[in-house]
Structures are given as structure tokens and as C-alpha cells.
């Protein structure tokens, strides 16, 4: 998808990974382009730029979104968390460890989107079922694996997060 070309820039204020951000971006820019081209946050990947692959996934106000589908002006006042800001969320270490143990990824390009999707789900629903996991991951595409290792890692993470919740009770 081609960005709208415009010389007009808009001022933006939002929180990025817990830090306040004030910047200016082209009026027609997507959040992906603001993160990568203006703020140089390359952990947010560019994939299809049409909302189909999940490579650009971030959390916006703690909900997973495809940042290529969000225009810059829509983030005003929002909290944005990219893959590098996930450590602030309690389940992140568990998710990353489980995916690593199952050798979930080959090239890793899609990994941030999958991790963000899983962290969002397991933060909101620590007792997620296999169906919940499948639904949460359906917007993420991996071109290297057959998804079996990713799903095994997701299920391992979900089991561990559920056990952690039970242990705290």
C-alpha cells in the first residue's frame, strides 16, 4: 500500500513503551511509518501494509492492532507498546520462554506480532483455551513454519500462565 504523499505534518503526543513522545509526522502516515521512519523503532516490522500479516502488530491502549491500519492522527493521547516495550507486562517472559523452548520461529520476522498477540490475550485471559489461542493468532502470518511449533509454544505459554495464576491464589 502506498502512503499518501503530503507536505503537511501533524503534531503527535502519545506514550510509547512507557515514555512520553512528542513528534511530528506526515498527515497521511500510518502508525507503522511513524514508528519506523520518524521514531526509528524498527522492532515493528513492515509486511503487507494491508492489515493481513501481523508483522506490524503493536498494543494500542493494551489491545493488539495492526499499526499499518492506524493513521498517525489516531494515536493522539494513546498508549502504544511495541515488541521492545512488552517487558512491562507480566506474562511476556513466560510467552517468550515457551516460544523459544518450542523453537517456534525460524527467521523471526513474524515473531513480534505473534508475541504481542499472545501477551495481549494471556494478560486479559490467563486461562485461555486452545480456541482462544487460535483466534488470537489468526491475524499473524509466518512464511517459514507450518505453525505447529508456534501453536505448541502458545499452548505451553498458556499452560504456564494459567498455572502461575493458580499458584498465586
C-alpha positions as CSV (number, residue, x, y, z in Angstrom):
1,X,0.0,0.0,0.0
2,X,1.4,3.4,-0.9
3,X,1.4,6.1,1.7
4,X,-0.5,9.3,0.8
5,X,2.1,11.9,-0.2
6,X,1.7,15.3,1.5
7,X,4.0,18.0,2.8
8,X,1.6,18.7,5.7
9,X,2.8,17.4,9.0
10,X,0.8,16.9,12.2
11,X,1.9,17.1,15.8
12,X,1.5,14.0,17.9
13,X,1.6,13.3,21.6
14,X,1.4,9.7,22.9
15,X,3.1,7.3,25.2
16,X,5.5,4.8,23.6
17,X,6.7,1.9,25.7
18,X,6.0,3.9,28.9
19,X,7.7,7.1,27.7
20,X,6.0,10.3,26.5
21,X,6.6,11.1,22.9
22,X,6.1,14.4,21.1
23,X,6.8,14.3,17.4
24,X,5.5,15.4,14.0
25,X,4.6,13.1,11.2
26,X,3.2,13.4,7.6
27,X,-0.5,13.8,7.8
28,X,-1.1,10.6,5.8
29,X,1.3,8.4,7.6
30,X,0.3,5.1,9.3
31,X,1.4,4.3,12.8
32,X,3.9,1.8,11.3
33,X,5.6,4.6,9.3
34,X,5.7,6.9,12.3
35,X,7.3,4.2,14.5
36,X,9.8,3.2,11.9
37,X,10.5,6.3,9.8
38,X,10.1,9.1,12.3
39,X,11.0,7.4,15.6
40,X,13.4,4.7,14.2
41,X,11.7,1.9,16.1
42,X,12.4,-0.9,13.7
43,X,11.1,-3.7,16.0
44,X,7.7,-3.0,14.4
45,X,8.0,-4.8,11.0
46,X,6.6,-3.9,7.6
47,X,4.8,-6.7,5.9
48,X,1.8,-6.5,3.7
49,X,0.8,-2.9,4.8
50,X,-2.8,-4.0,4.4
51,X,-3.6,-5.5,7.8
52,X,-3.3,-9.1,6.8
53,X,0.0,-10.4,8.1
54,X,0.5,-9.1,11.7
55,X,4.2,-8.1,11.2
56,X,3.4,-4.6,12.3
57,X,1.4,-5.6,15.4
58,X,1.6,-3.3,18.5
59,X,-0.6,-2.8,21.5
60,X,-2.7,0.4,21.4
61,X,-4.2,1.0,24.8
62,X,-3.4,-2.6,25.7
63,X,-5.2,-4.1,22.6
64,X,-3.4,-5.7,19.7
65,X,-3.7,-3.7,16.5
66,X,-2.1,-3.8,13.0
67,X,-0.2,-0.5,13.1
68,X,-0.4,-0.3,9.3
69,X,-4.1,0.2,9.6
70,X,-4.0,3.0,12.2
71,X,-3.3,6.5,10.9
72,X,-0.9,8.7,12.9
73,X,-3.6,11.2,14.0
74,X,-5.5,8.3,15.6
75,X,-2.7,7.7,18.2
76,X,-3.0,11.1,19.9
77,X,-3.1,10.5,23.6
78,X,-2.8,6.7,23.3
79,X,-0.5,4.3,24.9
80,X,1.5,2.3,22.3
81,X,3.6,-0.7,23.3
82,X,5.9,-2.3,20.7
83,X,7.7,-5.6,21.0
84,X,10.6,-3.9,22.9
85,X,8.2,-2.5,25.5
86,X,6.5,-5.7,26.4
87,X,8.7,-6.4,29.4
88,X,6.3,-4.1,31.4
89,X,3.6,-6.8,31.1
90,X,3.9,-9.7,33.5
91,X,3.3,-12.6,31.1
92,X,5.9,-11.5,28.5
93,X,8.8,-13.6,29.8
94,X,6.7,-16.7,30.1
95,X,5.4,-16.3,26.5
96,X,8.9,-15.7,25.1
97,X,10.4,-18.6,27.0
98,X,7.7,-21.0,25.9
99,X,8.1,-20.0,22.2
100,X,11.9,-20.3,22.5
101,X,11.6,-23.8,24.1
102,X,9.4,-25.0,21.2
103,X,11.7,-23.4,18.6
104,X,8.6,-21.6,17.3
105,X,10.3,-19.4,14.8
106,X,12.8,-19.8,12.0
107,X,13.7,-16.4,10.6
108,X,11.9,-14.5,13.4
109,X,10.4,-11.7,11.2
110,X,6.9,-12.6,12.3
111,X,7.8,-13.2,16.0
112,X,7.0,-9.7,17.3
113,X,3.4,-10.0,16.0
114,X,2.8,-13.4,17.5
115,X,4.4,-12.5,20.8
116,X,2.3,-9.3,21.0
117,X,-0.9,-11.2,20.2
118,X,-0.2,-13.9,22.8
119,X,0.8,-11.3,25.5
120,X,-2.4,-9.4,24.9
121,X,-4.5,-12.5,25.1
122,X,-2.8,-14.0,28.2
123,X,-2.8,-10.7,30.0
124,X,-6.6,-10.3,29.5
125,X,-7.4,-14.0,29.8
126,X,-4.8,-16.0,31.8
127,X,-6.9,-19.2,31.3
128,X,-7.0,-19.1,27.6
129,X,-8.1,-22.2,25.8
130,X,-6.7,-23.6,22.5
131,X,-9.6,-22.0,20.7
132,X,-8.8,-18.6,22.3
133,X,-5.2,-19.0,21.2
134,X,-6.2,-19.9,17.7
135,X,-8.5,-16.9,17.5
136,X,-5.8,-14.5,18.9
137,X,-3.2,-15.7,16.5
138,X,-5.3,-15.9,13.3
139,X,-4.2,-12.4,12.1
140,X,-0.5,-13.4,12.1
141,X,1.3,-15.0,9.1
142,X,4.5,-16.9,9.2
143,X,6.1,-17.9,5.9
144,X,8.8,-20.2,7.5
145,X,7.0,-22.7,9.7
146,X,3.9,-24.9,9.5
147,X,2.6,-23.2,12.6
148,X,2.8,-26.3,14.7
149,X,5.8,-25.1,16.7
150,X,4.2,-21.7,17.2
151,X,1.0,-23.3,18.4
152,X,2.9,-25.7,20.7
153,X,4.8,-22.6,22.2
154,X,1.5,-20.7,22.6
155,X,-0.1,-23.7,24.4
156,X,2.9,-24.1,26.6
157,X,2.8,-20.4,27.5
158,X,-1.0,-20.5,28.2
159,X,-0.5,-23.5,30.5
160,X,2.3,-21.8,32.4
161,X,0.4,-18.5,32.7
162,X,-2.7,-20.4,34.0
163,X,-0.5,-22.3,36.5
164,X,1.0,-19.0,37.7
165,X,-2.5,-17.6,38.3
166,X,-3.5,-20.8,40.2
167,X,-0.3,-20.7,42.3
168,X,-0.9,-17.1,43.4
169,X,-4.4,-18.0,44.7
